[in-house]
């Protein structure tokens, strides 16, 4: 029986993490299926927010300044 993680929210603070954010999100989907994933983009200057936004189940919150 698969564990239900739908009551769990995972907050990911991120600043210029374009090389890692996709892997982190995929791992969360694998190990905590159904959890809510929120990426808080701390004013990244790279593609961090864009990559995280490509996942339908992820909410991205963009901070206006670091």
PyMOL commands that set and color helices and strands:
alter all, ss='L'
color gray80, all
select helices_A, chain A and resi 21-31+48-53
alter helices_A, ss='H'
color red, helices_A
select strands_A, chain A and resi 9-14+36-41+58-62
alter strands_A, ss='S'
color yellow, strands_A
deselect
rebuild
show_as cartoon
